Amino acid sequence: QNIRENHMFGPITIPYEAVMLYNVCKLKEGIEWSDDLEFAIGEMCTAVKETYDEFIAGQVLKYAGFISEEGSVGSFGPEGRHFALITYWKSFEAHEESHRAELFLKAFSGVMEFCSETKELGYEIMWQGEK
């Protein structure tokens, strides 16, 4: 059962007051994107979605391997194999509390079997809009 089969493939709506957490997850040397990795991510996403009332929405993005020369300024290097977990929460505090819970730690450890490191940055929404 992969992410798409796990009812995790639909539109999301983000309220302006939300905070966004952007987590870059670098894959271990020799690890490729696989059904096992997708399953581990799906298990973690399902646990968060079904457990935490302060969770609003999330996205999983697989790095496509390109860097936009038109949208980049300055020097940059190879980004390596990674994926991004983007989650939206009602508050930073709610996000941090969820990550201390045993349920989340167990699900996240399944994802970390495939990753050498993760870095999660928090953002406040300054602007958003649709065409």
DRENDO-1510 file (C-alpha; in Angstrom, 1 decimal, always signed):
<recs>
REC; n; res; u; v; w
REC; 1; GLN; +0.0; +0.0; +0.0 .
REC; 2; ASN; +1.7; +3.2; -1.1 .
REC; 3; ILE; +0.9; +6.8; -0.3 .
REC; 4; ARG; -1.7; +7.2; -3.1 .
REC; 5; GLU; -3.5; +4.1; -2.0 .
REC; 6; ASN; -3.6; +5.4; +1.6 .
REC; 7; HIS; -6.1; +8.1; +0.8 .
REC; 8; MET; -3.4; +10.7; +0.9 .
REC; 9; PHE; -3.7; +12.1; -2.6 .
REC; 10; GLY; -6.2; +14.9; -2.7 .
REC; 11; PRO; -6.5; +18.7; -2.6 .
REC; 12; ILE; -5.7; +20.7; +0.6 .
REC; 13; THR; -6.9; +24.0; +2.0 .
REC; 14; ILE; -4.6; +26.0; +4.2 .
REC; 15; PRO; -5.9; +28.8; +6.5 .
REC; 16; TYR; -3.8; +31.9; +6.5 .
REC; 17; GLU; -3.2; +31.6; +10.3 .
REC; 18; ALA; -1.4; +28.2; +9.9 .
REC; 19; VAL; +2.3; +27.6; +10.4 .
REC; 20; MET; +4.2; +25.4; +7.9 .
REC; 21; LEU; +7.0; +23.0; +8.8 .
REC; 22; TYR; +9.3; +22.1; +6.0 .
REC; 23; ASN; +11.4; +18.9; +6.6 .
REC; 24; VAL; +14.1; +17.9; +4.2 .
REC; 25; CYS; +14.8; +14.2; +4.6 .
REC; 26; LYS; +18.0; +13.0; +3.0 .
REC; 27; LEU; +18.1; +9.3; +2.0 .
REC; 28; LYS; +20.9; +7.1; +3.2 .
REC; 29; GLU; +23.6; +6.1; +0.8 .
REC; 30; GLY; +22.4; +3.3; -1.4 .
REC; 31; ILE; +18.7; +3.8; -0.5 .
REC; 32; GLU; +16.3; +4.4; -3.5 .
REC; 33; TRP; +12.7; +5.5; -3.5 .
REC; 34; SER; +10.7; +2.3; -3.0 .
REC; 35; ASP; +7.4; +0.8; -1.9 .
REC; 36; ASP; +8.9; +0.2; +1.5 .
REC; 37; LEU; +9.8; +3.8; +1.9 .
REC; 38; GLU; +6.4; +5.0; +0.6 .
REC; 39; PHE; +4.7; +2.6; +3.1 .
REC; 40; ALA; +6.8; +4.0; +6.0 .
REC; 41; ILE; +5.9; +7.6; +5.0 .
REC; 42; GLY; +2.3; +6.6; +4.6 .
REC; 43; GLU; +2.1; +5.1; +8.0 .
REC; 44; MET; +3.6; +8.2; +9.6 .
REC; 45; CYS; +1.3; +10.5; +7.7 .
REC; 46; THR; -1.7; +8.5; +8.6 .
REC; 47; ALA; -0.8; +8.5; +12.3 .
REC; 48; VAL; -0.4; +12.3; +12.3 .
REC; 49; LYS; -3.6; +12.9; +10.2 .
REC; 50; GLU; -5.8; +10.6; +12.4 .
REC; 51; THR; -4.4; +11.6; +15.8 .
REC; 52; TYR; -3.6; +15.3; +16.1 .
REC; 53; ASP; -6.5; +17.8; +16.1 .
REC; 54; GLU; -4.0; +20.7; +15.6 .
REC; 55; PHE; -2.7; +19.1; +12.3 .
REC; 56; ILE; -4.3; +20.8; +9.3 .
REC; 57; ALA; -2.7; +19.2; +6.2 .
REC; 58; GLY; +0.5; +17.9; +4.7 .
REC; 59; GLN; +2.4; +17.1; +1.5 .
REC; 60; VAL; +5.2; +14.6; +0.6 .
REC; 61; LEU; +7.4; +15.8; -2.2 .
REC; 62; LYS; +10.0; +13.6; -3.9 .
REC; 63; TYR; +13.0; +15.6; -5.2 .
REC; 64; ALA; +12.8; +15.4; -9.0 .
REC; 65; GLY; +16.6; +16.0; -9.5 .
REC; 66; PHE; +16.5; +19.4; -11.1 .
REC; 67; ILE; +17.4; +22.9; -10.0 .
REC; 68; SER; +15.8; +25.9; -11.7 .
REC; 69; GLU; +18.5; +28.0; -13.3 .
REC; 70; GLU; +15.9; +30.7; -13.9 .
REC; 71; GLY; +14.7; +30.8; -10.3 .
REC; 72; SER; +18.1; +30.4; -8.5 .
REC; 73; VAL; +20.6; +33.2; -7.7 .
REC; 74; GLY; +24.1; +32.5; -6.4 .
REC; 75; SER; +26.0; +29.3; -6.2 .
REC; 76; PHE; +24.4; +25.9; -5.5 .
REC; 77; GLY; +25.6; +22.4; -5.6 .
REC; 78; PRO; +24.1; +18.9; -6.0 .
REC; 79; GLU; +21.2; +18.5; -3.6 .
REC; 80; GLY; +21.4; +14.7; -3.3 .
REC; 81; ARG; +18.6; +12.2; -3.0 .
REC; 82; HIS; +15.9; +13.5; -0.6 .
REC; 83; PHE; +12.3; +14.1; -0.1 .
REC; 84; ALA; +10.4; +16.9; +1.6 .
REC; 85; LEU; +7.6; +16.6; +4.2 .
REC; 86; ILE; +5.6; +19.7; +4.4 .
REC; 87; THR; +3.0; +20.0; +7.2 .
REC; 88; TYR; +0.6; +22.7; +8.2 .
REC; 89; TRP; -0.4; +23.1; +11.9 .
REC; 90; LYS; -2.5; +25.5; +14.0 .
REC; 91; SER; +0.6; +26.4; +16.0 .
REC; 92; PHE; +4.3; +25.5; +16.4 .
REC; 93; GLU; +3.6; +24.4; +19.9 .
REC; 94; ALA; +1.1; +21.8; +18.7 .
REC; 95; HIS; +3.6; +20.5; +16.1 .
REC; 96; GLU; +6.4; +20.2; +18.7 .
REC; 97; GLU; +4.0; +18.4; +21.2 .
REC; 98; SER; +3.0; +15.9; +18.5 .
REC; 99; HIS; +6.6; +15.0; +17.9 .
REC; 100; ARG; +7.2; +14.1; +21.5 .
REC; 101; ALA; +4.4; +11.5; +21.5 .
REC; 102; GLU; +5.3; +7.8; +21.4 .
REC; 103; LEU; +2.9; +7.2; +18.5 .
REC; 104; PHE; +4.7; +9.7; +16.3 .
REC; 105; LEU; +8.2; +8.7; +17.4 .
REC; 106; LYS; +7.4; +5.0; +16.5 .
REC; 107; ALA; +6.1; +6.0; +13.1 .
REC; 108; PHE; +8.9; +8.4; +12.4 .
REC; 109; SER; +11.5; +5.8; +13.3 .
REC; 110; GLY; +10.2; +3.7; +10.4 .
REC; 111; VAL; +10.9; +6.6; +8.0 .
REC; 112; MET; +14.4; +7.2; +9.6 .
REC; 113; GLU; +15.4; +3.7; +8.6 .
REC; 114; PHE; +15.7; +5.1; +5.1 .
REC; 115; CYS; +17.2; +8.5; +6.0 .
REC; 116; SER; +20.6; +9.7; +7.1 .
REC; 117; GLU; +19.3; +13.0; +8.4 .
REC; 118; THR; +16.4; +15.3; +8.5 .
REC; 119; LYS; +16.1; +19.1; +9.0 .
REC; 120; GLU; +12.7; +20.6; +9.8 .
REC; 121; LEU; +12.3; +24.4; +9.5 .
REC; 122; GLY; +9.3; +26.3; +10.6 .
REC; 123; TYR; +7.6; +29.1; +8.7 .
REC; 124; GLU; +4.8; +31.6; +9.3 .
REC; 125; ILE; +2.6; +32.3; +6.2 .
REC; 126; MET; +3.1; +35.9; +5.0 .
REC; 127; TRP; +1.1; +35.6; +1.8 .
REC; 128; GLN; -1.0; +33.1; -0.1 .
REC; 129; GLY; -3.5; +33.1; -2.9 .
REC; 130; GLU; -4.9; +31.3; -5.8 .
REC; 131; LYS; -5.3; +32.4; -9.4 .
</recs>
